[in-house]
């Protein structure tokens, strides 16, 4: 199976680190034009430079945009810049996310609002903007990086699990609405992937190793594991798959 995205353009939110970085690089290597959305903070800027270096060495086409996904106007600007730069906007991969461990008694109203805005509302805003370009072209792919925590209640806090559960509902609703326009909508629900989010959830490396005992395949997932699944869902091979929330967890969720 050979997946080639020549002539296609993808927007990757949170595309400078973790899963988003792997998605950005693999799409570029597969021939797509890639617009990388990131926050203008030190960690994202450092990650962006690494991603851009790898794409450049692969002779891929890319650009970047510093945009907060919680700001609808910025997301409109991101999509317009993508279209102006590449001539199309065909695929959206929403990788931007945020979590911080917290018990119920530690969750303030501001904490709750921030978690919902970043993990759910931002995904909605960028989908609204990107889908306009896909609808005009009668072809598109919208893919979210959700979380198995939306099913298990994991992820570090009630805020994160609730917001990611909202993504599952968004997938189902938008898949029905957008299918007549040639747009599929799906989500990958990872668990225990080796990224900054996992380290934020459990900073102690010895305790992180204990998590592996709960994973039947005997290892953490990698950002590339998730990215390859994203590429498949974005391809023509997956044109009949929509409205799905696909768990990627090494068998741990229903162990």
WORAWO-V104348 format. One record per run of one state. SS is the DSSP state (H for helix, E for strand, C for the rest). FROM is the first residue (numbers start at 0). LEN is the number of residues. If there is no record, write none. Layout:
ss=SS from=FROM len=LEN
ss=SS from=FROM len=LEN
This chain:
ss=C from=0 len=8
ss=E from=8 len=5
ss=C from=13 len=4
ss=H from=17 len=12
ss=C from=29 len=3
ss=E from=32 len=6
ss=C from=38 len=3
ss=H from=41 len=16
ss=C from=57 len=3
ss=E from=60 len=6
ss=C from=66 len=5
ss=H from=71 len=15
ss=C from=86 len=4
ss=E from=90 len=4
ss=C from=94 len=9
ss=H from=103 len=3
ss=C from=106 len=2
ss=H from=108 len=29
ss=C from=137 len=2
ss=E from=139 len=6
ss=C from=145 len=3
ss=H from=148 len=4
ss=C from=152 len=5
ss=H from=157 len=24
ss=C from=181 len=1
ss=E from=182 len=8
ss=C from=190 len=2
ss=E from=192 len=1
ss=C from=193 len=2
ss=H from=195 len=6
ss=C from=201 len=3
ss=H from=204 len=10
ss=C from=214 len=6
ss=E from=220 len=1
ss=C from=221 len=1
ss=H from=222 len=12
ss=C from=234 len=1
ss=H from=235 len=3
ss=C from=238 len=6
ss=E from=244 len=4
ss=C from=248 len=7
